[in-house]
Amino acid sequence: MKYKLSFLGLLSVMLLSCGGGSDPDPEPEPPMTVTPPSAATLIFPDNNTECNEGTIINDTQSTVTFRWTDAQNADNYELNIRNLDNNNTARTNASTNSAEIILLQGVPYEWYVISLADGTNETATSPTWRFYNQGPGVENYAPFPADVVSPERGSTVTASGTVSLVWAGSDVDNDLEDYEVLFGTDSSALVSLGTTTDSTLDATVVSGTVYYWRIVSRDSQGNTSQSEIFDFQVQ
């Protein structure tokens, strides 16, 4: 009887060790990695030029074909075009490296391209270029609106009495004459700090105050353009 019990116990251990013949759970597959896209290189319309290519639709509009290089790992692109006269931005999705867009004639624009890749939220943005869409009978274009360099919009700066305002101006005709700097604590009532041929001017500031400023660019023909209103806070 003693030997019989021992045999049954050994048989039970063997069955438990075999685990009923079930297979182990498969190893989970590693998540698929998606390489982020690179930034596209802009081709046309060229930077700081007059765009005189395209198809005229009527007295006020023409079609322009925007072109850029294929970006590595990009599946799609988002073309962003901003009208610098009214700051309206149009966005167009493209699956290739070009897009045909209807624009107003004689108007300044800026544009850039965002590279997109399927399977990832990461993107890459090209540099921003500016151009004038050719207008009928226009012999001299107004300057492009000046762009902020320093202090950056919305930034907080540490200053002891003065801040150097720095901007960048450009003009299709290369005949920029001077800049007028408008400055103050009320964005709707900016006061002129004077006119300069440089791209920088010092402004007197007080700690704990938010300041607003904009630039009026003027060329040799008397054409002018106003920048957006920039702002910064003094610590």
C-alpha positions as CSV (number, residue, x, y, z in Angstrom):
1,M,0.0,0.0,0.0
2,K,2.9,2.3,0.8
3,Y,4.5,1.8,-2.6
4,K,1.1,2.5,-4.4
5,L,0.7,5.8,-2.7
6,S,4.3,6.9,-3.6
7,F,3.7,6.0,-7.3
8,L,0.5,8.1,-7.3
9,G,2.3,11.1,-5.7
10,L,5.1,10.9,-8.3
11,L,2.5,10.8,-11.1
12,S,0.8,14.0,-9.7
13,V,4.2,15.9,-9.6
14,M,4.9,14.9,-13.2
15,L,1.5,16.2,-14.4
16,L,1.9,19.5,-12.6
17,S,5.4,19.9,-14.0
18,C,4.1,19.5,-17.5
19,G,1.6,22.3,-17.0
20,G,-1.1,20.6,-18.9
21,G,0.8,21.1,-22.2
22,S,-0.1,24.8,-22.5
23,D,2.3,27.1,-24.6
24,P,3.9,30.2,-22.9
25,D,2.5,33.6,-23.7
26,P,4.3,35.1,-26.8
27,E,6.7,38.0,-26.3
28,P,5.0,41.4,-27.1
29,E,6.3,43.0,-30.3
30,P,8.3,46.2,-29.7
31,P,6.5,49.4,-30.8
32,M,7.2,50.6,-34.3
33,T,9.4,53.7,-34.4
34,V,8.6,56.4,-36.9
35,T,11.4,58.7,-37.9
36,P,10.4,62.4,-37.7
37,P,10.4,64.4,-41.0
38,S,13.1,66.9,-41.9
39,A,12.4,70.5,-42.9
40,A,11.8,71.3,-46.6
41,T,13.9,73.8,-48.5
42,L,11.9,76.6,-50.1
43,I,12.4,77.1,-53.9
44,F,9.8,79.5,-55.3
45,P,8.7,82.3,-54.9
46,D,12.2,83.4,-53.9
47,N,12.8,85.4,-50.7
48,N,12.6,89.2,-50.8
49,T,11.7,89.4,-54.5
50,E,8.9,90.3,-56.8
51,C,7.1,87.2,-58.0
52,N,6.4,87.9,-61.7
53,E,5.6,84.3,-62.7
54,G,2.1,82.9,-62.6
55,T,-1.2,83.1,-64.5
56,I,-3.3,86.2,-64.4
57,I,-6.9,85.5,-63.5
58,N,-8.3,89.0,-63.5
59,D,-7.3,92.6,-62.6
60,T,-6.7,91.7,-59.0
61,Q,-5.8,88.0,-58.8
62,S,-3.2,85.6,-60.2
63,T,-2.3,82.0,-59.7
64,V,1.2,81.2,-58.3
65,T,2.8,77.8,-58.1
66,F,4.7,77.4,-54.8
67,R,7.6,74.9,-54.9
68,W,9.9,73.3,-52.3
69,T,12.2,70.3,-52.0
70,D,11.0,66.9,-50.9
71,A,11.8,66.6,-47.2
72,Q,13.2,63.3,-45.8
73,N,10.5,61.0,-44.1
74,A,7.7,63.5,-45.0
75,D,4.4,62.1,-46.2
76,N,2.5,65.3,-46.5
77,Y,3.1,69.1,-46.2
78,E,1.2,72.1,-44.9
79,L,1.8,75.3,-46.9
80,N,1.2,78.4,-44.9
81,I,0.8,81.8,-46.7
82,R,0.2,85.1,-44.8
83,N,-1.0,88.3,-46.4
84,L,1.2,90.9,-44.8
85,D,-1.3,93.7,-45.5
86,N,-4.1,92.2,-43.4
87,N,-2.3,89.4,-41.5
88,N,-4.7,86.7,-42.8
89,T,-3.1,83.3,-43.1
90,A,-4.2,80.6,-45.5
91,R,-3.2,76.9,-45.0
92,T,-3.2,74.3,-47.8
93,N,-2.3,70.6,-47.5
94,A,-0.2,69.0,-50.2
95,S,1.0,65.5,-50.8
96,T,3.7,66.6,-53.2
97,N,6.3,69.4,-53.1
98,S,4.2,72.0,-54.9
99,A,0.9,73.8,-54.7
100,E,-1.0,76.2,-57.0
101,I,-2.5,79.1,-55.0
102,I,-4.6,82.1,-56.1
103,L,-3.2,85.4,-54.7
104,L,-4.0,89.0,-54.8
105,Q,-1.7,91.1,-57.1
106,G,0.5,93.8,-55.8
107,V,0.3,92.4,-52.2
108,P,3.2,91.3,-49.9
109,Y,3.1,87.8,-48.6
110,E,5.3,85.5,-46.5
111,W,5.2,81.7,-46.6
112,Y,6.7,78.6,-45.1
113,V,6.1,74.8,-45.2
114,I,5.5,72.3,-42.4
115,S,6.6,68.7,-43.1
116,L,4.3,66.0,-41.7
117,A,4.9,62.2,-41.3
118,D,2.2,59.5,-40.9
119,G,2.3,57.9,-37.5
120,T,4.0,60.7,-35.5
121,N,3.0,64.1,-34.2
122,E,6.5,65.5,-34.8
123,T,6.8,68.0,-37.6
124,A,9.6,70.2,-39.1
125,T,9.2,73.8,-40.3
126,S,11.1,75.5,-43.1
127,P,12.4,79.0,-42.9
128,T,10.0,81.8,-43.7
129,W,10.3,83.7,-47.0
130,R,8.7,87.0,-48.2
131,F,7.7,88.2,-51.6
132,Y,5.5,90.6,-53.5
133,N,3.0,89.2,-55.9
134,Q,3.4,91.2,-59.1
135,G,0.9,94.0,-59.6
136,P,-0.2,95.6,-62.9
137,G,1.6,98.9,-63.4
138,V,3.5,98.8,-60.1
139,E,7.0,100.3,-60.6
140,N,8.1,100.6,-57.0
141,Y,6.9,98.4,-54.1
142,A,6.5,99.5,-50.5
143,P,9.0,97.9,-48.1
144,F,8.1,94.7,-46.4
145,P,6.7,95.2,-42.8
146,A,9.7,95.1,-40.4
147,D,10.2,92.0,-38.3
148,V,11.1,91.9,-34.6
149,V,14.6,90.7,-33.6
150,S,14.8,91.9,-30.0
151,P,13.1,91.9,-27.5
152,E,11.2,88.9,-28.8
153,R,7.4,89.2,-28.7
154,G,5.9,88.3,-25.3
155,S,9.4,88.1,-23.7
156,T,10.4,89.4,-20.3
157,V,13.6,91.4,-20.1
158,T,15.9,92.7,-17.4
159,A,16.9,96.3,-18.0
160,S,18.3,99.2,-16.1
161,G,16.6,102.2,-17.6
162,T,16.8,101.5,-21.3
163,V,16.1,98.6,-23.8
164,S,17.6,98.3,-27.3
165,L,14.8,97.7,-29.8
166,V,16.1,95.7,-32.7
167,W,14.3,94.9,-35.9
168,A,14.9,93.6,-39.5
169,G,13.7,95.5,-42.6
170,S,13.7,94.4,-46.3
171,D,12.5,95.8,-49.6
172,V,12.1,94.3,-53.1
173,D,13.5,97.5,-54.7
174,N,16.4,97.8,-52.2
175,D,15.6,101.5,-51.6
176,L,14.8,101.5,-47.8
177,E,15.3,105.0,-46.6
178,D,14.5,105.0,-42.8
179,Y,12.4,103.7,-40.0
180,E,10.1,105.5,-37.5
181,V,9.8,103.8,-34.1
182,L,6.4,103.9,-32.3
183,F,6.5,103.0,-28.6
184,G,4.4,103.1,-25.4
185,T,2.5,101.4,-22.7
186,D,-0.9,101.6,-24.6
187,S,-1.0,99.6,-27.8
188,S,-3.7,101.9,-29.2
189,A,-1.8,105.2,-28.5
190,L,1.9,104.6,-29.4
191,V,4.2,107.6,-29.5
192,S,7.0,108.2,-32.0
193,L,10.5,107.8,-30.6
194,G,11.9,109.4,-33.8
195,T,13.3,108.3,-37.1
196,T,16.5,106.4,-37.8
197,T,18.4,104.9,-40.7
198,D,19.6,102.1,-38.4
199,S,17.8,98.9,-37.4
200,T,18.0,99.6,-33.7
201,L,17.0,102.3,-31.2
202,D,17.1,102.6,-27.4
203,A,13.9,103.2,-25.5
204,T,13.6,104.3,-21.9
205,V,11.7,101.8,-19.7
206,V,10.5,101.2,-16.1
207,S,10.6,97.9,-14.3
208,G,7.3,96.0,-13.9
209,T,5.8,97.5,-17.1
210,V,4.6,96.0,-20.4
211,Y,5.6,98.0,-23.5
212,Y,4.3,97.9,-27.1
213,W,6.1,99.0,-30.2
214,R,5.9,98.9,-34.0
215,I,8.1,100.1,-36.9
216,V,7.0,102.2,-39.9
217,S,9.4,101.5,-42.8
218,R,9.8,104.1,-45.6
219,D,11.5,103.9,-48.9
220,S,13.0,106.5,-51.2
221,Q,9.8,106.9,-53.1
222,G,7.8,107.7,-49.9
223,N,6.1,104.3,-49.8
224,T,5.6,103.1,-46.2
225,S,4.6,99.9,-44.4
226,Q,3.8,99.2,-40.8
227,S,4.9,96.2,-38.8
228,E,2.7,94.3,-36.4
229,I,2.6,95.5,-32.8
230,F,5.2,93.8,-30.7
231,D,5.2,93.6,-26.9
232,F,7.6,92.8,-24.0
233,Q,7.7,93.2,-20.2
234,V,10.4,94.7,-18.2
235,Q,11.2,92.7,-15.0
